[in-house]
Amino acid sequence: MIDGSTLIAWGFRPGRWFHGALATANAMHAGGADDDAIFVALQAMQPAETLLRTNGVPFAMLIEPDNEQERANVAAVAEHMDALMRVPTIVAGAVLPDACPSSVVPGTIPVGGVVACDDAIHPGFHSSDICCSVAMTVFRRKDDPKRVLDAVHDVTHFGPGGRDRVHMPPDNVMSQFAKNPFLRGLERFAIGHFATQGDGNHFAYVGHLKSTGQVALVTHHGSRGLGAQVFKRGMAAARRHTAIHAPKVPGHNAWIKASSEDGRAYWEALQVVRRWTKANHVAIHDLTAAKIGNAIADRFWNEHNFVFRKPDGHFYHGKGATPNWPGFADDDDGRTLVPLNMAEPVLVLKHRNNRDALGFAPHGAGRNIGRKAFLRNNQPDLPAGIDARFYCGKPDFSELPQAYKNAASVRSQIAAYGLGEMIDEVIPYGSIMAGDWESEAPWRKGS
């Protein structure tokens, strides 16, 4: 009997293909075939190895540094992109004005990076915060922005953990979990984190429209614990596939073949996670509207950590990049939200499908240096004139405006590169973030 040890001794690389190979080998052996004939047959079955490119695919750099720190940041981003564009599935790439490295590991897609891939979904390119997104609700009647911010604070929860079964996700979302291997068994995350906000740079922001003066609520968060678990499963599937077909490709650049059974299931899981995340924004906004007793005049949203498929058949991955072409999703209404920092307006852009940017716009202001490096070298103050709140009590100074790129520079680059047409702004009143939850979280103090 021929077993896996026999195939390894013959020089074959082990992998999932061994199951079919052993069945073929033993069937041929039982039929009287000799080892040479079996070896030739197995050579035809062995997956071909896909290699990293020697030279990377060219990519657009739609970013302009204006000081030494910016230049160092842009150089680091370019170095990561140069390594990334050697991954064999990638056919095009772009870097947006909010770009900054997301890791020190070479070839990690930067924040503000976009890549188009052929028959491949790369979980590492959308990251664990799947469908991180921004949603805006405009209230019909004039209102006190402080009252709105107070209401948001009362109806939701910021930071790690959840509030199990306080609110339930829609049935049309939850009904999909049992059918999908990437979602099955994750119902407790979908329920436990529903109608809650995240930590880090996730926020609830209240201001008024420059055009009408109406009060607006803008929330920023992703798919919480649900997305993190789906990401882990997606990365495991991607690494299994890539270990067979492209073992020399680094694990963080692993992919799932989109046309495979796993690829179709993962794509569907991403769509469910997207619907959950949109429903999560809507739940927080609806609870706020009910709390203040005000009607909703307008609402829209868009995501910036996701994968999109265009008519050309390629899969467009945006890491901290916002889709900005008409009809990118069924619920697109032609507008894009770009927050900058808590003391700056949230920009409302009309889509402008810039081909060099692969159809994307920046997702915000981005950073020039990491959080820890910023805190080592700076002692920032809370912004004057802004009602800046931290749900867990202690401010997270790495989220103050000084930690981000110059907002005016990002705005000017959006205009200079034609990345969106400004049609309105949300002028800030105040915002809520989780804050330093590790030291002063309310649940740690028993409150």
Secondary structure as UniProt FT lines:
FT   HELIX           4..9
FT   TURN            10..11
FT   TURN            16..17
FT   HELIX           18..30
FT   TURN            31..32
FT   HELIX           35..45
FT   STRAND          60..61
FT   HELIX           68..84
FT   TURN            85..86
FT   TURN            88..89
FT   STRAND          90..100
FT   TURN            106..107
FT   STRAND          111..117
FT   STRAND          120..121
FT   HELIX           123..126
FT   TURN            130..131
FT   STRAND          133..139
FT   HELIX           145..155
FT   TURN            164..165
FT   HELIX           171..174
FT   TURN            175..176
FT   HELIX           177..179
FT   TURN            181..185
FT   HELIX           187..192
FT   TURN            193..195
FT   TURN            200..201
FT   STRAND          203..209
FT   TURN            210..212
FT   STRAND          215..221
FT   HELIX           224..245
FT   TURN            247..248
FT   HELIX           251..253
FT   STRAND          256..257
FT   TURN            258..259
FT   HELIX           261..292
FT   STRAND          296..303
FT   STRAND          305..309
FT   TURN            311..312
FT   STRAND          315..319
FT   STRAND          321..323
FT   TURN            326..327
FT   TURN            330..331
FT   STRAND          335..338
FT   TURN            342..343
FT   STRAND          346..350
FT   TURN            355..359
FT   STRAND          360..362
FT   HELIX           371..377
FT   TURN            384..385
FT   STRAND          387..390
FT   TURN            391..392
FT   HELIX           397..399
FT   HELIX           401..403
FT   HELIX           407..416
FT   TURN            417..418
FT   STRAND          421..433
FT   HELIX           437..440
FT   HELIX           442..444
FT   TURN            445..446
//
